[in-house]
Amino acid sequence: MNKRYLLLSSLLMLFVFLEQINGQSKASNVTQEVSNFDRLRAKISTLPDSVKIQTLLVSLNDAKSQADTLAMADVYCFLSTLNKEKQLSYADSLISLTKGKGFPTYPALGYLVKGNVYFEKGNRKKALDFYLNASNSAKENGNESLYRTLKFNIGLLKNASGEREEAQIIFEEYLTFLKKNPEYSKPLNINKVLFALADSYIHSRELDKAKFYTNEGIIETLKVKDSTTYSYLVVTSGIHQYLSKKYIRAIDSLQKGKDLIKQFDKEETRVATCDYYIARSYNDLGDTETSIKFFKSVDRIFKETENVIPELMDTYNYLIKYSKSKQDAEGQIEYINTLLRLDSIKHADQLYLTKNINEKYDTVELIAEKEKLIDQLQEETFLKRDTILLLIIILAIVLALAIYGFRRSYLNKKRFERLLTAQKNRESAETKPTIITELPKKEELDIPKDVIATVLKKLQNFEQSDKFSKKHYTLNSLAKELQTNSAYLSKIINVYKNVNFANYLNNLRIDYAVAQLTENKSLRSYTIKAIAEEVGFKNAQSFSSAFYKKTGIYPSYFIKKISN
């Protein structure tokens, strides 16, 4: 849901927009738009920026006097790229002027401008909303190139929200589209996709693929002297070297990439990524003092920008540990407070992106694909030579479904019996509380053992209290109640409970539901929605899904069987 990707991708967003402006005349099916746009571009192409703006304002007045909507839209489009102070104002004018007019590139480009502005400001919530508007507009007006470009932008946001596999599919599809359509296959377009793929695969730890796209990207950027994307790929190469445990090479590449980025980019958050992996490299080489110097640089940048990069958040674990070793209590408190504050920002952004991308984009895409398939089926003639084959297939499917239904009924019965046995075992095991005398052997966590033991004991009390069924808990709120921080709590639950926080909470509620339904006959007469609310779920759907995920059967089936 990851502001590192927000910031590393902002230049990609700018490339996307400029390429759409440059290729607008090709995407248009309106002769007037092609002619006016190209004429306007030729008029200002060799002028200084300040003169360009004055020239465009004169053209805008001419277009207004002639009531030429399309000409006005073209001027607003250029002004929104040249006048940074009034970008949003010109984009709004472009949108209100062309909305509902059916132009191939408008108002989609207006929404894209606004999305890019908010993206670069770090406001991913608004950026996503405008990208979705732009995507819908491009699709409605039949602009395939712009629609695919916007889909790539949404892929960048998916990558930022941690949905890397889905993002990688979008990136691969866009790369294939560009290669199959040479008119849109500009070098900068290809380069930005290669970087996006390399960056995504690095962070999903698919190092072979990351190396392939990094090397290909470096070759392509050097061919066309694309120094901006080249610098990002050098950084990606440095991260790859670090993950491959080639620390000296990693430091060299990361420092080189950092120096290149500083030449053209004032956004220090990109530098934070370089400093973080340089720090990790020195730390793994045993040079603690040098590594701390770079970790402190990351901390300084975070405090100045408040741009949260989840992958870099364990910077504070190193700084806290170092302060502790130096008996610097004041430093420890400062770093802990910073970690807690930044963690809350990260959590809020992650939730918004994940929820809205899924609801507003993925669902719409799925519905559109379904409607497309339905239309295709309605256009075909029912009686064909393949009808008999189709009937055979249908019969085979019916038979397979019957077998599946029988097998499912058998499995459900077995799962129900196992569930009852497990519930009886839990009841007998809960005769007295368990006292934690020694931590089970788990993977090393960068958390003091006494803290782990305390948190586990508090979790045990929490599990036995049934409070989870009465209150809506988040990772942050439970951490606060247990008097720890969300980063520690998340790690301890992941390692010692073998699940993430959401599944941990759901499992507690499902076990509680099974126990209550087994003991309380009156509860069985409730609706699924009422039972869900009784045990702590927001709605029936989330309760049923969680119940099935844990037990292999649905609550309605469990209630039916236990009632009999």
N, C-alpha and C positions, 0 to 999 in steps of 0.2 A: 502497500500500500505504500516508499523509501525515497527520501529527498536527495539522496545521492543521485539516483536515476533522474529525478526531476532536474537537477542542476546539470548533470552530464548530458542530459537529453535536450536541454533548452536550445542549444545550437542546432541540434537536429530539427527541432520544431521550426526554427528560423529558416533552415534550408528548405524544409517542406513548403513553407509559405512562398519563399522567393521563387522556387521552381514552378509553383502553380501560377504565380503572376507571369513568369516568363513564358509558360506554356499555355496561357489562357487562350490565345488566338487559335491554337491547334485544337483545343478542347471544344471550341464553340462551333455550333452549327448555324450561327446567325451571321450573315455576311457583314451587316452593319457593325456588329461588335468587333469582328476581326479587323476591319478597316479602321475604325475609330481608335481602338486600343493600340494597334501598331503605329498609327500616325502620331498618337500622343507620346508613345515611348520614343519614337524617333526624334520628336521635338525636344525632349528633355535629356536625352541620353548623354550628351556631351557637356551639359551645363553643370556648374557647381551646385551643391545641394540647396543653398539659400536661394539661388536664382531659380532652381527647379520649382521650389515651393511657390514663388511669386508667379511663375509662368503657369503653374497648375491652377492657381487661384483665378487668374484671368480666364483660363479655359473653362473653369467652373461657372463663372459669371456668364460667359457666352452660352454654355449649355443650358443654364437656367433661363436665359432670355428666349431660347428657342424651345423650352420645355422638353428637352431631349433627355429622357430618363436614363438611357443607357450611357450616354456621354457623361452625364453627371456621375453615374456609378463608377465609370472608369477613372474619373478624376479623384473621387473619394478613395478608390482603391490604391492609387499611387500615393496620395497624401498620407494614408494610414501607414505606409512603409517608410516615408521620409520624415514626417513630423512626429518625433517620439513623444513630445509633450501632449499632443492632441490625438494620439493614436485611437484611444477609446472613443473619443467624440466623433472622429471621422468614420470609424467602424460602425458606430450606432447610426450615423446618417446613411451609410451604405445599406445597412440592414433595413431600416424603415423605408427607404426609397424603393428597394427592389423586392421586398418580401411579397410573395404571392404572384410575382410577375412571370415566373417560369424561365428566367435566364439560366443558362447552364452552369455558370460559375458564381452567380449572385443569388441570394445573400450568403451563400456558403463561405465565401472568402472573408466576408465581414465577421462571421462567427469565428472563423479560424484566426483572424487577427486578434480578437478579444481573448480567445483561448490561449494564444501564444503569449500575450501580455501578462495574463494572470499566471501562466506557467512559469515565466521568467521571474515573476514576483514571489514565487513560492506558494501561491494559492492554488493547490491542485484541485480543490473542490470546485471552484468556479471554472478552472481550466477544463475539467472533465465535462461540465454542463455545456460549455460552448462548443467543445469538440463534438459532443453528441448532437447538438443542434446543427452544426456544420455537416456532419455525416448524413443526417436525415435530409437536409436540404439538397445535398449533392445527389443523393440516391433518388429523391423525388423528381429532380430535374434531369436525370439520366447522364450525369457526368461521372463516368466510370473511373477515370483517372483520379479525379479529386476525391471520390469516395474511397478508393483504395489507399490513397495517401492518408486520408483521415483515419482509416482503419489502422494504418501503421502507427499513427500518433496514439491511438487508443491502446495499441499493443505496447507502446512505451510505458503508458500508465499501468497496464497490467503487469509489466515487468517490474515497475516500481512498487506495486502492491504485493509482489511475491508470487504472482501466478506465472511463473517462468515458462512452464511447458506450453501454456496457451499463447503466451507472447511469442515464443520461438516459432510456433506454427504460423502466426500472423506474419512474422518477419520473413520466414521462408517463402510463404505465399506471395508476399510483396516482391521479393527478389526474383521469383519466377515470372511474375507479371512484368516486371521491368525488362527482363531479358527477352521476353517474348514480344515486347512492344518497344522497339528501338526508338520510336518518336518520344517516349517518356524516359528512356534509359540514359539520362544525363550522368556524367561521372560523379557529381556530388550526390545524386540520388543513390547510386550503387554504393558509394563509399559509406554513406550514413547507415545503410542497411547492414553492410558488413561489420561496421563498428557495433551496431545494436546487437547483432548475433554474437559477436565475440564477447561483448560485455555480459550478455545474458548467460551464455554458456560458462563463463568464468565463475559466475556467482551461483550456478547450479552444480558447480564442481565437475562439469564434463570437459575435462582439460584437453582431450584430443581435439574435440570439435572447436573449443575456444582457440587453440593454437592454430588450427586450419584457417579459421576466419580472420584471426589476427594477422597471420602471415599474408593471406590474400589481400586483406585491407591495406597493409603497409605497402605492398607492391603496387596496388591500384592508386593509392594516394600519392606515392612518389612519381608515378607516371604523369599525373596532371598537376603536381605541385600543390596539392590540397594540404597545406601545413596544419590547418586546424584539426581536421579529422586524424591526420598523421600523429599529432601530439597525443590525442586520446588513445590511439592504438598503441603508442609507445608505453603509456601508463598501463594499459591492459596487458601488454607483454610483460611488464615488470611484476604485475600481480601474479601472472602465470608462473614467472620464475620463482616468486616467493612460495606459491603453493607447491611447486616442484622441489622446494627446499634448496634452491640455488640462490642463496641469500646475497652473495656479493654481486652477482649479475642483476638480481632484483633491485638492489640499491642503485646500481648504475643506471638501469633503465628508468626507474621511478624518478631519480633526480633529473635525468635528461628530459623526461616528459614534463616534469614540474617546471623546469626552466623555460621550455617551449610554451607552455600554457600561460606563464606569467607575461610573455611578450605581447599577447593579444587579448587576454581575458582578465578582467578585474575581479571576477567572482572567486573569492578565496576558498569557497567550499570544495572546489575541485582540487585545490592544493591540499586540503585536509585529507583527501583520499591518498594522495602521494605520501604525505607525512606519516599517515597511519601505517602503511605497509613498509615504509622505511624503518619506522620504530619497531615494528614486529620483527623485521629482518635483523636489526641490531640486537634486539632482545634474544632472539634465537641463536645469535652468534655469541651471546654472553656479555655483550657490552651494555649493561643496564643504564649507565649514566647517559650515554648517547641516545638510547631508545627513549628515555624519559624526556629528553629535550624535545624530541619530535612529538611525543604524546602530549606534551604541554602546548605545542603549537596547534594540535587538533582541538584541545580544550579551548584555547583562545578563540579559534575560528568559530566553534560551536556557540560560545557565549556571545560573540559579536553578531552572528547571523541568525541563531536559533533555527538553522536548517538541520534537521535531525537526519543522520545517516545510520540506520539500524546496524549495519555491518560494522560500524566503527564505535558503537556504544561501549564495547568492553575496554575502550581506552581508559575508562574510569576505574575499572577493576585494577589495571596496572598502576594508575596514579594513586589509588587508595592504598594498595599494597605497599607501594614505595613510601608513601607518607607514614604508614604504620611502621615500616622498617626504620625510618628516621625519627620515630616518636613525635611526629608532627600532627598532633590531634586537631589543630585548627585546619590544617590542610585536608585531613580526612573528612571533616564535617563539610567543608566547602565542596569537595568533589562528590560526596554522597548527595548533598542537596541539589547540585547541578544534574547529577544522574537522574534523580527522581523527577525533577522538573522537565527535563528533555524527554524522559520516558513517557510522561503523560501526553506530551505533544505528539510523539510518534504513534502512540496507541490510538488517539483520536483520528489522525489522518488515515491510518491503516484501515480502521473500521469504515470510514466514509467511502474511501476508494473501492474497497472490496465489495461493499454492499451496492453502490451505485453503478459500478461497471457491470456487475452481474444482473441487476434489475433493469437498468436503462439501456444496456447495449446487448448483452448476450441473449436475453429473453426476446428482445425485438428481432434480433438476427434469426433466432430459431423459429419464431412465428413466421417471419418473411420466407424462410426456406420451406416451411411446411405449406404455406399458401402457394408458393411456386410449384411445388410437387402436385398439389391438388389441381391447379390449373392445367398442368401437363396431362394429368390423368383424364380430366374432363374433355380435353381436346381430342383424345384418342378414341377410335371406334372400338366398341366393346367386343364385337364378334370378329375375331381374327383367326389366323391359322394357329396362333399360340394359345387359343382358349383352352384346348384340351390339356395342354401341358400345364397351363395355369391352374386348372382344376385339380390336376394330380398334385401339384405343389401345395395347393390349399388343403387337400386331403391329408397330405403328409404332415403339414403344419398342425392340422387339427389332431392328428394322431399323436404327434410329438407333444402337443399341449396337454392331451389327455394323460400321456405318460408322465409328463412334467407335473400335472396336477396331482396324480396319485402319489408320485414320489415326494412332492412337496407336503402333502397331507401326512405322509409317513414321517418325514423329517420334522415337521411341526410337532407331531405327537411326541417324538423322542426329545426334542428340544424343551417341550413343556415339562416332561418328566424330569429332565436334568435340571431345569430351572427350579422346580419344587424341591428337589434334593439339595440343590445348592442353598436354597433359602433355609431349609431345616438345619443344614450345617452351619450357616451363619448365625442362626438363633442359638445353637448350642455353643458356638465359639464366643458369643457375646456375654457369657456369664460374668466375666470380670474384665476390667480394662487391661490392656497390654502396656507394660512399662518398658520404655526404650532404654536399655542399658548399654547397648553397643550398636553403632551404625552398621548396617549390612554393607558388604564390600561392593562398591559401585565405581564407575569411572570417576576419575579425579575431577572435582569441581573447584573452581577458584573462589571458594566460599569457606570461611572458618568452620571447623567441625562442630564447635559448640553452637554456632548459629544454625547449622543444618539440624542438629539434634533438637534444638528449641522449636524450630519451625515444624519439624515432623511431629513433635509432641502436640503442638497447637493444632496441627491439621487433624491429628487423631481425635482431639477434643471436639473439633469442628464437625468431624464426621459422625460422632456419637450424639451430637446435639440436635440434629435434624433442622438446624437453622437454614440450611440450604434450600429447604422446601418453602420457606416463608419470605425470603428476601431475594431480590434480583442482585446477584453478585457479579462484579467484573473483577478482572485480575487486580486492578488498582484498589478497588474497595475492599477486597478480601485481604490484600497485602496490608492495607492500612489497619484493618481490624486485628490482624495478627502481629501488628507492630514490626513489619519488615518492609522491604521494597519489592516492587513487582518483578524486577530482574531476578533477584534471588528466589522468590517464590516460584516463578516460572521454571527456572532451572531445576529446583528441587522436585517439583511435581513431575517434570519431564523424566528425570532420572530415577526417582524413588517410587513414583506411581506408574511409570512407563506410559504415560499419556500426556497430551497437552492439557492446558487449563480447562478449555471448553469441554473436552471429553471427560475429564476428571469430574467436573461438576455434574454433567449429564449422567455419568455412571452412578454417582451417589443418589441422584434423584430417581433413577430407574430402580436401583436396589430398594430404595424406600417405597416406591410405588408397588413393587412386587410384594414386599412385606405387608403393606397396608391392604392390598387387595386380597392377600391370603388370609389375613386375620379379620378384616372388617367387611362383613357381608353387605352392609348397607352401601358402602362405597362402590360396590360392583354395579349398583343400579344407576349410578351417575353417568352422564354423557362423557365421552372421551375428552371433550373440551374441559368439562368441570374437573375431571380427574387430573388432567394436565395442569390446570391452575392450582389444584390442591397440593401437588407435589413440586411446584416451583417452575413449571414451564409457562411460556407466554401464550402458546396456542396448541391446538390439537395436532397440527401437522408436525411441529418440531418435536412434540412428545412421542408421537407414533414413530417418527424416523429414528429418534434416539433409542427408543425401546427395541425396535427391530435390529438396529445396529449392534446393540449389546447382547440381545437374547436370541436373535434369529427368528422371532415371531412377533406379530403385532399385538398390541394390548387388547384389541377386540377379541382375538382368538384366545388369548390367555384368560380373559374374563369368562368367555363362553365355556372353556374347558373346566375351569376351576369351579364354576357355578354348577356344573353337572356332576 
